Amino acid sequence: MMQPDLRVNIAGLELKNPVLTASGTFGYGLEYAEVTRLSGIGAIVVKGLSLTPSAGNPEPRVVETASGLLNAVGLENIGIEAFLQYKLPLLSSFGTPVIANLYGKSEEEYRALALRIGDNPDIAALEINISCPNVKAGGMAFGTDPSAAARLTATIRSATAKPLIVKLSPNVTDIRIIARSVEEAGADALSLINTLTGMSIDAKTRRPRLANITGGLSGPAIKPVALRMVWEAASCVRIPIIGLGGIMSATDAVEFFLAGASAVAVGTANFINPDVTGNIVRGLEEYLIQNSIPSVNDLRGALLLP
């Protein structure tokens, strides 16, 4: 069999393979340059960027849980200006598409971020974070209300011509309602899921282990929820879906494709193995060869129902 085709198209963005990094788990990409081959990743999604630098939440803000990680980092970042000036020029030299994850506390802030990026050729697409569960303002205030999510999406859509990916929260009753609302408002693609809201308590001290009390749960523990929500969203929208949530291996990635995802993003696994994205790309290629499947796109939505 010929080498399988790993290329995918996400909202007009041609990627060499369908394996991306999940925002918030890969820094600005440069931190991983010495431990993995950045040029081999489908796209690098950088950590959330705000209009001005943010220190995030007080410590402690990360705690390990059973088969997962609970974080309340609070979107600490250097701000859009410093990123564009100091990080992006270096990151773009690796030849891998860069997707900017944007976070604001109001519609005006999101719009200003999109306008600031403008037609910058080194930014391939925008991922809009409307779903972070561990910040005091914004975040889930948009991501759990269909009308607010649609209004915000339309506002950002009017400010940019770049591919617009909206990152959805799992902390909703029906993911399909949110998915349809942002698609109708102009989203070019969806990424889901973001972390699930959770908490951890120290029985000895009787105190929460996170200074923020609650945080976002990620890792293998949330994969069944993520798969279900990707499958549900894929059943009701026509735009591409980037699936994420507990992906640790190529087999995990295949499951997301079968559920309807066009690409996957790897998050918490980067903390365990910084070269996990490379391993997943190689594992996908082996899977396609072993099963005589010519293209990774042939897996999308190919779930066999009982």
C-alpha positions in Angstrom: 0.0 0.0 0.0 1.2 3.5 -0.7 1.9 5.9 2.1 -1.5 7.0 3.5 -2.6 10.6 3.2 -2.7 12.4 6.6 -3.6 15.8 5.2 -6.8 17.4 6.4 -8.6 20.7 5.6 -10.0 22.6 8.5 -12.1 25.6 7.4 -9.9 26.2 4.3 -6.7 25.6 6.3 -4.6 22.8 4.8 -2.8 20.8 7.5 -0.1 18.2 6.8 -1.7 16.0 9.4 -4.7 16.1 11.8 -2.7 16.3 15.1 -2.8 19.7 16.8 -1.7 20.9 20.2 -4.4 22.0 22.7 -4.2 25.5 23.9 -2.9 25.9 27.4 -0.8 22.8 27.4 1.9 23.7 24.9 2.8 27.2 26.0 3.7 29.3 23.1 5.2 26.3 21.2 8.8 27.5 21.6 9.1 25.8 25.0 8.8 22.4 23.3 11.2 23.1 20.4 14.1 21.1 22.0 11.9 18.0 23.0 9.7 17.5 19.9 9.8 18.3 16.2 7.5 21.3 15.9 7.6 21.0 12.1 5.9 17.6 12.4 2.8 18.9 14.1 -0.4 19.6 12.1 -0.8 23.0 13.8 0.3 24.7 17.0 -2.5 26.2 19.1 -0.8 28.6 21.5 -2.0 29.3 25.1 -4.8 31.8 25.5 -4.0 35.4 24.7 -5.6 38.5 26.1 -5.4 42.2 25.3 -3.0 42.9 28.2 -0.7 40.5 30.2 -2.4 38.5 32.9 -0.9 36.8 36.0 -3.6 34.3 36.2 -4.9 32.8 39.4 -3.0 32.5 42.7 -1.3 29.3 43.6 -1.8 26.4 44.1 -3.4 26.1 40.8 -2.7 22.6 39.5 -3.5 19.3 41.2 -3.3 15.7 39.9 -6.5 13.6 40.1 -7.4 10.1 39.3 -6.6 9.7 35.6 -6.6 13.4 35.2 -5.4 16.9 35.9 -7.3 19.7 37.6 -6.0 23.2 36.8 -7.0 26.7 37.7 -4.1 28.5 36.0 -6.5 31.3 35.0 -5.2 32.0 31.5 -1.8 33.5 32.6 -0.2 35.0 29.5 2.1 37.7 28.2 -0.6 39.5 26.2 -1.2 39.9 22.5 1.4 42.6 21.9 4.3 40.7 23.4 3.3 37.5 21.7 3.2 39.1 18.2 6.5 40.9 18.8 8.6 38.3 20.6 7.1 34.8 20.2 5.4 34.7 16.8 8.4 35.5 14.6 10.4 32.6 16.2 7.5 30.2 16.1 6.6 30.9 12.5 10.1 29.8 11.4 9.2 26.2 12.0 6.8 26.2 9.1 3.8 24.8 11.1 0.5 26.7 11.0 0.0 28.8 14.2 -3.5 29.1 15.6 -4.0 32.0 18.1 -6.3 31.2 21.0 -8.0 34.4 22.1 -9.7 35.2 25.4 -11.6 38.3 26.5 -13.9 39.4 29.3 -16.3 41.2 27.0 -17.4 41.2 23.3 -15.4 44.4 22.8 -12.2 42.7 24.0 -12.6 39.7 21.8 -13.3 42.0 18.8 -10.2 44.1 19.6 -8.0 41.0 19.7 -9.3 39.8 16.3 -8.7 43.3 14.8 -5.2 43.4 16.3 -4.2 40.2 14.6 -5.8 41.5 11.4 -4.3 39.9 8.3 -1.0 38.9 10.0 0.3 36.2 7.6 1.9 34.2 10.5 -1.4 33.5 12.2 -3.3 30.8 10.3 -6.5 30.9 12.2 -8.2 32.0 15.4 -9.5 29.8 18.1 -12.0 31.6 20.3 -12.0 30.5 24.0 -15.6 30.9 25.2 -15.4 28.0 27.6 -12.7 28.4 30.2 -14.2 27.3 33.6 -11.5 28.8 35.9 -11.7 32.5 35.4 -14.0 35.0 37.1 -15.3 36.8 34.1 -16.0 35.9 30.4 -15.2 32.3 29.6 -18.2 30.2 30.5 -20.5 33.2 30.7 -20.4 33.1 26.9 -19.9 29.4 26.4 -22.9 28.1 28.3 -25.5 30.5 26.8 -26.4 29.8 23.1 -27.5 33.4 22.5 -24.4 34.9 24.0 -22.2 32.4 22.2 -23.8 33.3 18.9 -23.7 37.0 19.5 -20.0 36.8 20.4 -19.2 34.6 17.4 -20.9 37.1 15.1 -19.0 40.0 16.6 -15.7 38.3 16.0 -16.7 37.1 12.6 -17.3 40.7 11.5 -13.8 41.6 12.7 -11.7 39.0 10.8 -11.6 37.1 7.6 -9.3 34.4 9.1 -10.7 30.9 9.8 -12.7 31.1 13.0 -12.7 28.1 15.4 -14.9 28.3 18.4 -13.9 26.2 21.4 -16.9 24.8 23.2 -17.6 24.1 26.9 -18.8 20.7 28.0 -20.5 22.3 31.0 -23.8 22.5 29.2 -27.0 20.5 29.1 -26.9 19.9 25.3 -23.8 20.6 23.3 -25.8 20.4 20.1 -27.6 23.7 20.9 -24.4 25.6 21.4 -22.8 24.0 18.4 -25.6 25.0 16.0 -25.8 28.5 17.4 -22.2 29.3 16.7 -22.2 27.6 13.3 -25.2 29.8 12.3 -23.4 32.9 13.6 -20.4 32.3 11.4 -18.0 29.9 13.0 -15.8 28.0 10.4 -15.0 25.1 12.8 -15.5 23.9 16.3 -13.1 22.5 18.9 -14.4 20.5 21.8 -14.3 19.8 24.5 -12.7 22.2 26.9 -12.2 21.1 30.5 -15.0 20.0 32.8 -15.5 22.0 36.0 -14.3 20.1 39.1 -12.7 20.4 42.5 -10.4 18.5 44.8 -10.5 18.6 48.6 -7.8 17.7 51.1 -9.5 15.6 53.8 -6.7 16.2 56.3 -6.8 20.0 56.2 -10.5 20.2 55.1 -9.5 22.7 52.5 -9.7 22.8 48.7 -6.5 21.9 47.0 -6.8 24.7 44.5 -6.7 28.4 45.6 -9.4 29.1 43.1 -11.5 26.2 44.8 -12.7 24.9 41.4 -10.8 24.3 38.2 -10.9 22.5 34.9 -10.5 18.7 34.7 -8.6 17.3 31.8 -6.8 14.0 30.9 -8.0 10.5 30.2 -10.8 10.7 32.8 -12.8 13.0 30.5 -12.3 11.1 27.2 -15.7 9.3 27.3 -17.5 12.6 27.8 -15.5 14.3 25.0 -16.2 11.4 22.6 -19.9 11.6 23.3 -20.0 15.4 22.8 -18.0 15.3 19.5 -20.4 12.6 18.2 -23.4 14.7 19.2 -22.0 17.9 17.7 -21.0 16.1 14.5 -24.5 14.9 14.1 -25.9 18.4 13.8 -23.3 20.7 12.2 -21.7 20.8 8.8 -18.5 22.6 9.8 -15.3 20.6 10.8 -14.8 19.6 14.4 -11.4 19.4 16.2 -11.8 16.8 19.0 -10.0 16.9 22.2 -10.2 15.6 25.7 -8.0 12.8 27.1 -6.2 11.9 23.9 -3.0 10.0 24.9 -2.4 7.7 21.8 -3.1 7.2 18.2 -5.9 4.8 19.1 -7.6 7.6 21.1 -7.3 9.9 18.1 -8.9 7.2 15.8 -11.8 7.0 18.2 -12.4 10.8 17.8 -12.3 10.6 14.0 -14.8 7.7 14.1 -17.0 9.9 16.2 -17.0 12.6 13.6 -13.9 14.8 14.2 -11.8 16.0 11.3 -8.7 16.6 13.5 -7.6 16.2 17.1 -5.8 18.3 19.7 -3.6 16.8 22.3 -3.4 18.5 25.7 -2.6 17.0 29.1 -0.6 14.2 27.5 2.1 16.8 26.5 3.0 17.0 30.2 3.6 13.3 30.4 5.5 12.9 27.1 6.5 16.1 25.3 6.8 14.2 22.0 3.4 12.6 22.2 2.1 14.5 19.2 4.9 12.9 17.1 4.0 9.5 18.5 0.4 10.0 17.6 1.2 11.1 14.0 3.3 8.0 13.5 0.7 5.8 15.1 -2.0 7.1 12.9 0.1 6.3 9.8 0.7 2.8 11.0 -3.0 2.3 11.7 -4.0 3.4 8.2 -1.4 1.1 6.7 -2.4 -1.9 8.7 -6.1 -1.4 7.9 -5.5 -0.5 4.2 -7.1 2.9 4.6 -5.8 5.4 2.0 -6.6 8.6 3.9 -7.3 9.7 7.4 -10.3 11.5 6.1 -11.9 8.1 5.4 -12.1 7.6 9.2 -14.2 10.7 9.8 -17.7 9.7 11.0 -17.2 6.1 10.1 -18.5 4.8 13.4 -20.5 1.6 12.9 -23.7 1.8 15.0 -25.4 -1.3 16.5 
